[in-house]
């Protein structure tokens, strides 16, 4: 019995993780990616625009995870109960929205002593990457991105535990 639960968890986690990467990097639109974290103090953009973009991204993200979970577990012959599956997807969606609004993770990073790491790779960090001419060189390798992904992985693990129960 224990090995069946462990196998179910492993399958669900692998499907959640893979579908999360696809949803975050292939399904998400450029508009969602650039707008979802906007608040009134960012470039004059409204908080409402940021909330709408983030909600649209999370809806597509959750639909992708749900579709991959349903198809993948069916192919693998893994049975999931609807209640725990819905709870797992809800946890993934809510925590994804919180992280992708950006400000909550920035505040959490500051409160836990990770503020400098959060700024790593951005112009806000004193050792930010620069071009040959000395101007900021944008990069995907930021501390904010690493903390965002760690947050998602942690909650995807919790979601997998819930769905596979």
trRosetta pair geometry for C-beta under 8 A, 3 or more apart (Angstrom, degrees):
i j d omega theta_ij theta_ji phi_ij phi_ji
1 4 5.8 -55 -154 31 33 113
1 5 6.7 30 152 -15 65 104
2 5 5.8 -56 -153 37 34 110
2 6 6.3 32 152 -18 67 108
3 6 5.5 -52 -143 39 35 114
3 7 6.2 38 155 -21 66 105
4 7 5.8 -53 -146 37 29 110
4 8 6.3 32 152 -20 63 106
5 8 5.6 -53 -147 36 31 113
5 9 6.3 33 153 -19 65 105
5 164 6.4 115 -166 148 68 106
5 165 7.9 26 -146 -122 111 34
6 9 5.7 -52 -148 36 31 112
6 10 6.3 32 153 -20 64 106
7 10 5.7 -52 -146 36 32 112
7 11 6.4 31 155 -18 65 105
7 78 7.7 -150 124 -105 92 114
8 11 5.9 -56 -149 37 29 109
8 12 6.2 24 156 -15 65 110
8 78 5.4 145 -122 -155 78 116
8 80 7.6 148 -167 -82 115 80
8 164 4.1 149 121 -150 102 106
9 12 5.9 -60 -145 41 28 107
9 13 6.0 26 159 -18 66 109
9 160 5.6 90 -160 148 72 104
9 161 6.4 20 -128 -96 115 52
9 164 4.1 -174 -80 84 62 168
10 13 5.9 -55 -142 38 26 109
10 14 6.3 26 159 -18 62 108
11 14 6.0 -58 -148 37 27 109
11 15 6.3 22 156 -14 64 110
11 72 7.0 176 172 139 97 110
11 73 6.5 110 134 -102 126 76
11 76 5.4 179 -146 120 144 170
11 78 5.1 -173 92 -54 156 162
11 164 7.8 134 57 -99 84 123
12 15 5.8 -59 -147 40 29 109
12 16 6.1 30 156 -19 66 109
12 69 6.8 32 -138 -133 78 103
12 73 7.1 19 -86 -79 77 116
12 78 7.3 -152 -53 140 83 152
12 80 7.2 108 -92 -88 123 130
12 88 7.7 -48 176 -178 132 165
12 160 4.4 152 108 -143 105 85
12 163 4.9 178 -161 91 149 123
12 164 4.8 -148 13 -57 146 107
13 16 5.7 -56 -144 39 30 111
13 17 6.1 27 159 -19 66 109
13 156 6.8 105 -143 140 73 95
13 157 6.4 25 -123 -112 118 58
13 160 3.9 26 -75 -122 77 165
14 17 6.0 -55 -143 37 27 109
14 18 6.2 21 161 -14 64 110
15 18 6.1 -56 -141 40 27 106
15 19 6.0 19 163 -12 64 114
15 65 7.9 110 134 -157 86 68
15 68 5.3 173 -178 134 96 101
15 69 5.3 123 128 -96 135 59
15 72 4.2 -180 -110 76 132 161
15 73 7.0 -70 -23 -45 168 80
16 19 6.1 -64 -143 44 24 104
16 20 6.1 30 157 -27 63 109
16 65 5.9 31 -130 -148 68 110
16 68 7.9 156 -84 93 31 121
16 69 6.8 28 -71 -78 73 107
16 88 7.9 -98 -92 158 138 120
16 92 6.9 -137 -154 -99 119 147
16 156 4.7 165 133 -164 126 106
16 159 6.1 155 -134 92 157 121
16 160 5.6 -128 13 -69 145 99
16 163 7.9 159 -56 23 129 150
17 20 5.7 -54 -149 30 27 115
17 21 6.8 25 156 -16 62 103
17 153 7.2 35 -114 -120 103 79
17 156 5.9 115 -77 144 69 152
18 21 6.1 -56 -156 34 32 108
18 22 6.6 29 151 -15 66 107
18 68 6.9 -156 88 177 97 151
19 22 5.5 -53 -146 39 37 112
19 23 6.0 36 156 -19 69 109
19 64 5.2 171 -180 135 101 92
19 65 4.6 139 113 -103 134 55
19 67 7.7 164 -137 66 138 77
19 68 3.7 -163 -83 37 133 157
19 69 7.1 -77 -1 -37 159 74
20 23 5.8 -57 -142 40 28 108
20 24 5.9 21 161 -14 65 113
20 61 7.2 36 -130 -166 62 101
20 65 6.5 30 -67 -85 69 109
20 92 7.8 -122 -91 -165 113 125
20 152 6.2 150 179 165 144 128
20 156 6.1 -67 -41 -91 154 143
21 24 5.9 -58 -137 42 26 106
21 25 5.8 -15 175 15 64 118
22 25 6.9 -80 -134 52 17 84
22 26 5.1 -39 -166 37 62 121
22 27 6.3 59 137 -18 74 104
22 64 6.2 -156 94 175 105 138
22 68 7.6 134 45 -63 139 147
23 26 7.4 -38 -73 55 11 78
23 27 4.6 -32 -136 39 49 132
23 28 6.6 75 155 -36 57 87
23 60 6.4 165 -155 122 100 83
23 61 4.1 112 154 -126 138 64
23 64 3.9 176 -82 61 112 151
23 65 6.6 -45 -26 -41 151 80
24 27 7.6 35 -4 46 17 90
24 28 5.8 3 -159 -12 29 132
24 61 6.7 45 -65 -114 65 114
24 152 7.9 -2 -66 -133 149 170
25 28 6.9 11 -60 32 11 108
27 60 5.2 -172 147 148 122 120
27 61 7.0 162 85 -83 132 54
27 64 5.5 -130 -28 -64 167 146
28 32 5.0 -122 -169 83 86 129
28 33 5.4 97 139 -58 121 95
28 57 5.2 28 -124 -137 99 104
28 60 6.9 157 -86 86 54 132
28 61 7.2 18 -69 -68 96 96
29 32 4.6 100 56 5 81 100
29 33 7.0 -147 94 -5 44 87
29 56 8.0 -22 24 120 116 123
29 57 7.7 -126 30 -90 76 87
30 33 5.6 -57 -147 38 33 112
30 34 6.1 14 161 -6 68 112
31 34 6.4 -68 -144 45 25 98
31 35 5.6 -3 169 1 65 126
31 53 6.3 -133 135 -127 82 119
32 35 6.3 -73 -129 49 20 96
32 36 5.4 33 177 -46 65 113
32 53 4.8 172 -125 -178 56 92
32 54 7.4 132 -162 -82 87 31
32 56 5.9 -126 -101 87 117 105
32 57 4.0 138 -178 -70 134 108
32 60 8.0 -89 -79 32 171 134
33 36 6.7 -28 -119 9 15 113
33 57 7.6 123 -63 -102 52 140
35 38 5.4 -45 -164 0 54 124
35 45 7.0 -144 -139 180 82 153
35 49 5.7 -88 -173 144 118 98
35 50 5.9 -153 158 -101 71 54
35 52 8.0 -31 131 74 127 83
35 53 3.7 142 96 -39 110 171
35 54 8.0 -133 107 -38 77 68
36 50 5.9 84 -175 -162 21 70
36 53 4.4 -126 -76 110 63 104
36 54 3.8 111 -154 -77 94 76
36 57 5.5 -26 -88 7 142 145
36 100 5.1 -30 141 154 134 106
36 101 6.9 -106 153 -93 81 44
36 102 7.7 124 109 -19 81 103
37 42 7.4 75 114 -22 80 173
37 50 6.1 -71 94 -149 11 120
37 54 7.4 101 -59 -74 43 117
37 100 6.6 -119 -70 164 85 57
37 101 5.9 129 -120 -174 60 28
37 102 3.4 43 -142 -5 122 132
37 103 7.2 151 -166 -23 86 73
38 42 4.7 -134 -140 75 71 130
38 43 7.1 -65 -132 49 113 102
38 45 4.1 -38 -178 97 143 132
38 46 7.4 60 124 70 117 32
38 47 7.1 -157 115 -105 75 36
38 49 5.9 -17 79 88 134 100
38 50 3.6 -156 63 -74 73 113
38 53 7.5 60 24 35 106 136
39 42 5.4 92 48 1 64 104
39 45 7.9 82 58 84 18 89
39 47 5.1 18 -141 -96 57 88
39 50 6.1 -44 -63 15 44 163
39 101 8.0 72 -62 177 100 91
39 103 6.0 50 -41 -50 143 137
40 44 8.0 -6 -170 -145 54 28
40 45 7.6 -140 -114 85 28 49
40 46 6.3 7 -93 -135 72 44
40 47 5.2 -35 -38 -35 82 95
42 45 5.7 -30 91 43 87 103
42 50 7.8 83 51 -68 131 137
45 49 5.4 -94 176 64 100 137
45 50 6.7 104 125 -45 116 96
46 49 4.7 103 64 0 85 98
46 50 7.2 -150 101 0 52 85
47 50 5.5 -57 -155 39 39 113
47 51 6.1 39 150 -21 72 105
48 51 5.7 -53 -144 37 32 111
48 52 6.2 32 156 -19 65 106
49 52 5.9 -54 -146 37 29 110
49 53 6.3 26 157 -16 64 108
50 53 5.9 -56 -144 39 29 108
50 54 6.1 25 158 -17 65 110
50 101 6.8 90 149 -137 115 78
51 54 5.8 -58 -145 40 28 109
51 55 6.1 29 156 -20 65 108
51 101 7.6 15 -96 -110 63 112
52 55 5.8 -56 -145 37 28 111
52 56 6.4 27 156 -18 64 106
53 56 5.8 -55 -148 37 30 110
53 57 6.3 31 153 -19 64 107
54 57 5.6 -54 -148 37 32 112
54 58 6.2 28 156 -17 67 108
54 97 5.8 100 151 -144 113 77
54 100 5.2 157 -138 109 106 112
54 101 5.6 9 -107 -77 167 74
55 58 5.8 -55 -142 40 29 108
55 59 6.3 35 155 -24 64 105
55 97 7.0 30 -91 -122 55 121
56 59 5.7 -51 -147 32 30 114
56 60 6.6 24 156 -11 63 105
57 60 6.0 -62 -153 41 30 105
57 61 5.9 34 150 -24 67 111
57 100 6.5 -136 92 157 139 161
58 61 5.2 -50 -139 38 33 119
58 62 6.0 32 160 -19 67 105
58 93 5.4 98 173 -158 110 81
58 96 5.4 152 -120 98 100 114
58 97 4.7 -7 -77 -74 157 90
58 100 7.0 -170 -64 42 100 145
59 62 6.1 -55 -144 37 25 106
59 63 6.3 25 155 -17 61 109
60 63 5.7 -54 -144 38 31 112
60 64 6.3 35 154 -22 64 105
61 64 5.9 -57 -154 34 26 111
61 65 6.5 22 152 -14 63 106
61 92 8.0 -144 131 138 107 105
61 93 7.2 150 88 -112 105 72
61 96 5.9 -146 112 146 154 161
62 65 5.6 -51 -146 38 34 110
62 66 6.1 36 154 -20 66 107
62 89 5.6 95 -160 -179 100 101
62 92 6.6 146 -108 96 85 106
62 93 4.4 9 -81 -87 132 111
62 96 7.7 -170 -60 42 88 146
63 66 5.7 -54 -144 38 30 112
63 67 6.2 29 158 -18 65 107
64 67 6.0 -56 -145 38 27 108
64 68 6.2 22 159 -13 64 110
65 68 6.0 -61 -145 42 27 107
65 69 6.0 29 157 -20 65 110
65 89 6.2 164 100 -122 120 93
65 92 6.1 -104 115 116 174 156
66 69 5.8 -57 -145 37 27 111
66 70 6.2 23 159 -16 64 108
66 89 5.6 32 -77 -115 96 146
67 70 6.0 -56 -145 38 28 108
67 71 6.1 17 161 -9 65 111
68 71 6.0 -59 -139 45 28 104
68 72 5.5 23 165 -16 66 118
69 72 6.1 -58 -132 43 21 106
69 73 5.9 12 171 -11 62 113
69 80 7.3 -20 163 14 110 163
69 85 6.9 158 136 -151 142 110
69 89 7.7 -125 18 -74 156 109
69 163 7.2 -83 -154 -167 141 156
70 73 6.6 -59 -138 40 18 100
70 74 6.3 19 159 -19 58 113
71 74 5.8 -63 -150 37 26 112
71 75 6.4 24 156 -17 65 108
72 75 5.8 -56 -148 36 30 109
72 76 6.2 16 158 -7 66 112
72 78 7.9 -6 121 39 75 122
73 76 5.7 -61 -141 48 33 105
73 77 7.9 -103 169 60 57 14
73 78 4.0 -90 -152 72 86 100
73 79 7.3 139 161 -80 117 15
73 80 5.6 -14 175 -11 169 112
74 77 7.7 33 -179 -71 28 31
74 78 8.0 -75 -45 48 21 69
80 84 6.8 -123 -176 80 90 103
80 85 4.7 90 141 -68 125 118
80 163 5.7 -14 -145 175 130 90
80 164 7.2 -66 -111 -94 96 45
81 84 5.1 68 71 23 99 102
81 85 6.6 -172 85 -12 46 94
82 85 5.6 -65 -144 41 28 114
82 86 6.1 27 162 -20 68 107
83 86 6.0 -57 -148 35 26 107
83 87 6.4 23 155 -16 63 108
84 87 5.5 -54 -143 39 35 113
84 88 6.1 39 156 -24 67 104
84 162 5.3 -172 -166 155 90 73
84 163 5.3 146 135 -121 97 32
84 164 7.6 -128 138 19 139 18
84 165 5.2 -159 -128 52 152 98
85 88 5.7 -52 -148 33 29 113
85 89 6.5 24 156 -13 63 106
85 163 5.0 63 -102 -134 55 95
86 89 5.9 -56 -147 40 31 107
86 90 6.2 34 153 -21 65 108
87 90 5.6 -55 -147 36 30 113
87 91 6.4 33 154 -20 64 103
87 162 5.3 -116 103 163 108 135
87 163 7.7 -171 69 -73 81 63
88 91 5.8 -53 -150 34 30 111
88 92 6.4 29 153 -16 64 107
88 159 3.9 102 -166 -170 85 81
88 160 7.0 95 -149 -63 133 22
88 162 4.3 175 -80 84 87 111
88 163 3.6 -24 -29 -52 163 97
89 92 5.6 -53 -146 39 34 113
89 93 6.1 35 154 -21 66 107
89 159 7.1 95 -63 -158 28 126
89 163 7.8 76 -33 -81 71 120
90 93 5.7 -55 -145 37 30 111
90 94 6.2 24 161 -15 66 108
91 94 6.2 -57 -140 39 26 104
91 95 6.1 12 166 -5 63 114
91 155 6.2 -159 146 -177 97 101
91 158 6.2 -111 149 107 147 109
91 159 4.9 -172 79 -89 117 91
91 162 6.5 116 9 17 146 157
92 95 6.5 -66 -143 46 21 101
92 96 5.9 24 159 -24 62 115
92 155 6.2 147 -108 131 54 106
92 156 6.2 55 -112 -96 107 65
92 159 4.6 21 -54 -82 99 159
93 96 5.8 -60 -145 35 24 111
93 97 6.4 26 157 -20 63 105
94 97 5.9 -54 -153 32 29 111
94 98 6.6 30 151 -19 63 105
95 98 5.5 -47 -147 33 37 115
95 99 6.4 34 156 -15 66 105
95 151 7.1 -159 164 157 107 98
95 152 7.5 154 119 -108 107 51
95 155 4.1 -153 97 -136 160 167
96 99 6.0 -58 -149 40 30 107
96 100 5.9 18 159 -11 67 116
96 152 6.4 51 -103 -112 82 97
96 155 7.5 -152 -51 88 68 144
97 100 6.0 -66 -139 44 25 104
97 101 6.6 32 160 -29 63 102
98 101 6.3 -56 -159 22 26 110
98 104 5.1 -53 176 63 85 161
98 105 7.8 120 134 -44 79 84
99 102 7.7 41 160 -73 45 35
99 104 6.9 -94 -93 76 32 112
99 105 5.4 53 -141 -51 67 125
99 148 5.4 126 170 -142 118 78
99 151 4.8 160 -103 106 137 144
99 152 6.5 -125 59 -59 168 82
100 148 7.5 80 -83 -150 57 120
101 104 6.0 60 74 4 106 102
102 105 6.2 -69 -155 41 34 103
102 106 6.1 32 156 -21 72 110
102 144 7.4 17 -143 -172 96 128
103 106 5.5 -55 -143 37 33 114
103 107 6.3 32 159 -18 67 106
104 107 5.8 -58 -148 38 30 109
104 108 6.2 29 154 -18 66 108
105 108 5.4 -52 -141 40 35 112
105 109 6.1 40 155 -23 66 103
105 118 7.4 165 135 -129 89 124
105 144 7.1 108 113 -153 126 81
105 147 5.9 146 179 119 120 117
105 148 6.1 17 -151 -85 174 73
105 151 6.4 -94 -108 -37 121 158
106 109 5.7 -51 -148 34 29 113
106 110 6.5 28 153 -17 62 106
106 115 8.0 58 -173 -123 68 76
106 118 6.0 130 -125 170 63 150
106 144 7.3 -9 -83 -119 84 110
107 110 5.7 -55 -150 37 32 111
107 111 6.2 28 154 -17 66 109
108 111 5.7 -57 -143 40 31 110
108 112 6.1 10 163 -3 66 114
108 114 7.9 -3 119 52 69 119
109 112 6.3 -71 -143 47 24 96
109 114 4.1 -93 -158 89 77 99
109 115 5.4 128 126 -83 93 45
109 117 6.9 -135 -163 70 117 90
109 118 3.8 83 148 -56 162 136
109 143 7.8 111 -148 135 148 113
109 144 7.8 -81 -39 -105 162 67
109 147 5.9 -1 -85 -156 119 172
110 114 7.4 -84 -51 63 21 63
110 115 4.2 52 -103 -80 65 111
110 118 7.3 -60 -50 20 66 150
114 117 4.6 -54 -168 47 78 117
114 118 5.6 92 128 -34 85 94
114 143 7.6 -173 167 167 94 125
114 147 6.6 125 143 -96 141 139
115 118 5.5 -50 -147 30 31 116
115 119 6.6 22 157 -12 63 107
116 119 5.9 -60 -151 41 33 107
116 120 6.9 60 145 -50 62 87
116 125 6.9 98 -166 -121 68 97
116 143 7.8 88 121 4 45 178
117 120 5.4 -23 -158 -11 40 121
117 143 4.2 177 156 -153 60 141
117 146 7.7 -82 161 72 103 125
117 147 7.1 114 117 -51 107 119
118 143 4.9 -142 -111 112 11 116
118 144 5.2 58 -170 -79 71 72
118 147 5.9 -27 -102 4 80 151
119 122 5.3 -102 -168 52 60 112
119 124 4.2 -101 -148 96 117 108
119 125 4.1 154 128 -64 97 89
119 143 6.3 7 46 47 28 130
119 144 7.5 50 -79 -42 24 97
120 125 5.1 90 -101 -90 32 163
120 127 7.7 -10 -132 72 74 99
120 142 6.1 152 91 -162 68 56
120 143 3.4 91 40 -31 101 115
120 144 8.0 -176 52 -12 70 65
120 146 8.0 -10 69 21 122 127
121 125 6.6 50 18 27 29 144
121 128 6.5 83 -170 -133 14 75
121 129 6.5 10 -141 -5 62 105
121 139 5.2 -103 -166 73 108 115
121 141 5.3 -159 -115 100 147 67
121 142 3.6 -144 80 -104 130 63
121 143 6.1 167 18 -7 103 70
121 144 7.7 -123 64 19 110 84
121 145 7.7 -46 74 18 150 108
122 125 5.6 102 58 0 68 97
122 128 6.0 -75 92 -112 24 121
122 142 5.6 50 -44 -132 90 125
122 143 7.8 -87 -2 33 101 90
122 144 6.9 40 -36 -4 132 121
123 128 5.3 18 -104 -91 31 177
123 136 4.7 -41 -84 -99 101 147
124 128 7.5 109 45 -63 37 130
125 128 4.8 129 70 -62 87 83
125 143 7.6 115 -66 7 144 125
128 136 5.9 -19 129 -125 133 91
128 137 7.9 166 145 41 88 69
129 136 7.2 77 82 -163 65 59
129 137 4.3 -79 124 65 101 103
129 138 7.9 -94 75 23 118 3
129 139 5.3 68 28 -21 150 133
130 133 7.9 -131 165 72 96 50
130 134 5.4 -13 178 -149 134 32
130 135 6.4 143 -153 71 83 23
130 136 6.4 -61 -106 -102 63 27
130 137 5.5 121 -164 -6 9 102
131 134 6.8 -41 67 25 73 20
131 135 5.2 0 30 57 113 78
131 136 7.6 25 -9 83 89 18
131 137 4.7 140 -56 -73 69 103
139 142 6.6 145 91 -51 87 79
140 145 6.3 65 174 -64 66 175
141 145 7.1 -119 -143 55 17 135
141 146 8.0 30 -166 -45 56 105
142 145 4.6 100 60 5 85 100
142 146 7.0 -149 98 -3 48 85
143 146 5.5 -55 -147 38 36 112
143 147 6.2 32 156 -15 69 106
144 147 6.0 -57 -146 40 28 106
144 148 6.2 34 152 -23 63 108
145 148 5.5 -53 -145 36 31 117
145 149 6.3 28 157 -16 65 106
146 149 5.9 -56 -147 38 29 108
146 150 6.4 30 153 -19 64 106
147 150 5.6 -51 -144 36 34 113
147 151 6.3 41 153 -23 64 103
148 151 5.8 -55 -154 32 28 114
148 152 6.6 25 151 -15 63 106
149 152 5.6 -52 -147 37 35 111
149 153 6.2 37 155 -21 67 105
150 153 5.7 -53 -145 36 31 112
150 154 6.4 34 155 -22 64 105
151 154 6.0 -58 -153 33 27 111
151 155 6.6 11 157 -5 63 109
152 155 6.2 -67 -148 45 30 100
152 156 5.9 31 156 -21 68 110
153 156 5.6 -54 -141 37 29 112
153 157 6.5 35 155 -23 62 103
154 157 5.8 -55 -157 30 29 113
154 158 6.8 26 148 -14 63 104
155 158 5.3 -45 -146 37 42 113
155 159 6.2 47 151 -22 67 102
156 159 5.4 -49 -143 38 34 115
156 160 6.3 39 153 -22 64 102
157 160 5.7 -51 -148 34 30 112
157 161 6.6 34 151 -19 62 102
158 161 5.6 -52 -152 34 33 113
158 162 6.5 32 151 -18 65 105
159 162 5.6 -54 -150 37 34 111
159 163 6.1 28 156 -15 68 109
160 163 5.9 -54 -137 41 30 107
160 164 5.9 14 166 -7 65 116
161 164 6.4 -68 -139 46 21 99
161 165 6.7 44 155 -52 60 95
162 165 5.9 -39 -158 -5 30 117
